[in-house]
Amino acid sequence: MNAQPKEQHVTQSTTRSTPIVRIRGIEQHFGPVHALGPVDLTIERGEFVSIVGPSGCGKSTLLEIIGALQDPVRGSVEVDGTPLDGPRRRTAIVFQESATLPWRTVVDNVAFALEVRGVGRKERREHARELVEMVGLGGFENHYPAQLSGGMRQRVAMARAMSTDPDLILADEPFGALDEQTRMLMAEELLRVVESIGCGVLFITHSIQEAVLLSDRVLVMGRRPGTFIDEVPIELPRPRAHASLSEPSATASQERIWAQIRSEAEVAMVGTRSTR
């Protein structure tokens, strides 16, 4: 399946109608293993797209290719209308582990990316404090990571990602290590933050509920080599909260996604048993 919407013709590479991400024919191999593709994908500006699929299907590989953390064996990647040739300043990447610096306070963790870019101490700390407030950590500016819960540390990671003024966020299971209650609260918090800055998001998750709650579209990836086998539009009004998942359209979307993933996982399990 091709998950790429109809192309738009533009005269300038960075006009507002230019998608923030456009990839064509991406494939990845690791030695003899064909891990991914070919895959086509377009993400519009301000669009929230999630990818779900069975373990090992290439979801994280695709995200890392878009984030310039690895090179594909073939295919092309454009971000903001420009061919990707290395890491971008305005692409923020958030992983499952918060990766906070234990010797830095919350505000200094958030300001780290600005410090690396040479922003002056006063300016970067003022901006970091604004971001700390944005993610709901006001009053914890001078705490250290060891004094925070897992969910709070992940908020620090989110705030640090926002410090680069991103137009694209790549999130790889950012809430996967959290308990279910904290995970849903963090998902709602992410929605609020992303909607306030209007950036595009590619979100990798194993949680169907999380994908439906957050996304404008959910892409279902099949077993290795990963390709898109379904594209599910999520027609829930925004702003959203956990209660939105009880809407009939949300329930139908979850059932459709689960049916696809279950089918792929069952086939993969049969294949694994037959090779033993």
N, C-alpha and C positions, 0 to 999 in steps of 0.2 A: 504493500500500500504506500502511496505517496502522501505524506502528511503536509505537503506544501500547498498553501492556498494559491489562488490565481495571481500571477505576477503582476506588478504594477510598473508602468513605464515612467521613469523620472528623468529629468535632465541634469540634476545635480545629485551627487552621491549621498549627501547628508540632509536632504530635504525632509520635512516632517513625514512625508509619505514613504520614505525609504524604511524598510524593516530594520530593526536593530540587529537581527541575526538572519542570515540566509546561508544555508549550507546545501551543497549539491554533491551527490554521489560519494558521500564519505564512507570509507571502509577502513577497518583496522585489523591487522593480523599481529599475533604474538607468536613468532616462530611458525610452526605448522597449524596453529589454531586460528581459524577465521572467527574473530571475536565480534565484529560489528559490520553491518551494512551489506549493500549500499543503502544509505539513508539520505533523504532530502528533508529539510525542515526550514520553515520561516517563522520567526517570532516578530510580531509587530511592536512598535513602541508602546510602552505602557501595558502590554499584554502579559498575563500570568499563565504560563504553560507548565503543566506537570507531566512527568514521564513515570509510568509504573510498568512493572513487568517482573517475571520470575528472576530469582537470583542468578547472577552470572550472564545476563543477556546483553550487557554492554551499555547500560544506562550511564554509569559513572565514567566509562571510557568516552562516551560522546560528550559529556559535560567537560571533561578535562581537555578534549580537543578544542572545544569552543573557547575554553579558558586559556588556550595556548600552553597547557601543561604537558601535552604530548602532541606529536605530529601524526596525522593519518598517513596510511600508505597510498591513498589516492583520494581525490575529491577536493572541493574548494570550500573555504569558509570566509564569509564576509561579515564584518561587524561594523555597524554604522555606515554601511555602504563602501567600506574599504577592505580589500583582501587582508586577512589576518596574517601577520608575519612575526608575531611575538606578543607577550603580555601587554594589556592595555591598562592605562591608569584608571579609566572609568568603568572597568569591569571588576566587580566585587565578587569574591568567592568565599562561601561559607561552608565549612565541612561539619561532620557530625561532632567531632571533638572541638571544643571551643578554642583551644590553643591560646589561652591567655598567658601572659608573661607573669609568673608568680611574684616576681620582685617589684612589679609596678602596681600602683593603685589603679582603680577603675578608670579614673579620668586620664591617667597616663597611658593605660592600655589603649583607650579609645583614640588618644592623640598620636599613637605610635606611627601610623602611616603618614600623618602630616609632618611629623618630625623627620622621617626618612626623606621626605620631599623638600626639606629645608624651610618649612614654615616656622616663623618665629614663635618663641615659647608662649608669649602672651596670647597671640592670635590662635594658636592651635589649642591651647587649654580652654579658651573661651568657647571655641567651636565644639570642642569635646564635651564641655559641660552642657551645651545645648542638646547634643545628641544623647547624652546620658539621661536628660530629662525626657527626651522623645521616646526612649525605650522603657520608661517607667522606673528608672533607678535613681531618681532624685533623692538625695540624702545618703547615698552610698558612694559618692565620688571618691572618698579617701579610704575606702575599704580595699583590702587585697583579695585576690581570687580565692584564697583558702578560707576566707570569711564569708563566701557566697555559696548559695545553692547551685546545683547544676543548671537550672533554668536561668538563674541570674547571670551566671558566667556566659551562657549562650546569648543573653541580651547584650552583654559587653561585646561579644564577637559581632553581633548585628550592628551595634553602634559604630564599631571600628570600621566595618564594611561601608557604612553610610558616610564615613568621614571623607571618602574619595569622591563624593558627589557622583555616584554611579548612575549610568544610564542603562546598565545591565547588571543583574544579580544572578549568579550561578550558585545554587544551594544544593548540596549533596547530603541528603538525609540529616539536615541540621538538628532535628529534634529526636532522632532515633534513639538516643541514649536516655531520654527522659521518660518519667512515668506518664501514663495516659492522661491524667488530669493536667499536669504541667504542659504536656505536649499540645493539648487543645488550646490552652491559654496562650501558649507561645505562637500557635498558628494564628489566632485572632490578633495578637500583637503584631505579627509580621504583616498581616493584611493592612492594619492601620498605618504602619510605617510606610509600606510600599505605596499605598494609595496617596499618602501625603507628599511623596516625592515623584510619583509617576514614572518609575523606571520599568523596563521589561524584566521579567523573571523567568528563568528556567529552573524548575524545582524537581529534584529526584526524591522519590519516596516509595516505601513499601506499603504505606497506609492508604487504602482506597478512600476512606473517609476524609483524611487530610487533603488528598488531591482534589476531591470534589468540593470541599469547603473553600479551598484557596483559589481554584483555577478558573480561567475563562475557557480553557480546553485541556482535556486530559488525553495524552497519547499513550497507547498501550503498545509495549514492545514485546515481540515474540522471543522465543528461546534462541540461543546462539546458533548462527550469527544474527545478532539483534537487528531487526527491522520493524517498522511500525505496522501493526496489523489492524489497528482501529484508532479512530479519532473521535472523542466524545465531547461535544460542546456542552458546557455547563450553563444552564439558563436560569441562574438564581440572581435575584436583584442584589445590588450592593447598596449599603454596607451589609456584610454578612456576619453571623455569629454561629455558634455551635447549633443553635436551634434551627438554623437553615437546613440542616441535614435531615430534618423530619419532613421537609417538603416532598410531595410526590415525585417531582422531577429529579430531586436529589437521590431519592430511593431508587428510581429507575436507572439513573446513571451508575450508581454503585453496583446494582445487579448486573448491568451490562458489562462493566469493567471486570467484575469478579468472574463472570462466565468466561471471558476471554483468557484471563490469567490462569484460572483453574484448568482450562483445556490445555494451555501451553505447558503448565507445570506437570500435568498428568502424562503428557507425551514424553516430556524430558525424563520423568521418573522411570517410565517403561524402557526408554532407551538406555538409561544407566544400568538397570537390572539386566538387560539383555547382553551387556558387554562384560559382565562379571564372569 
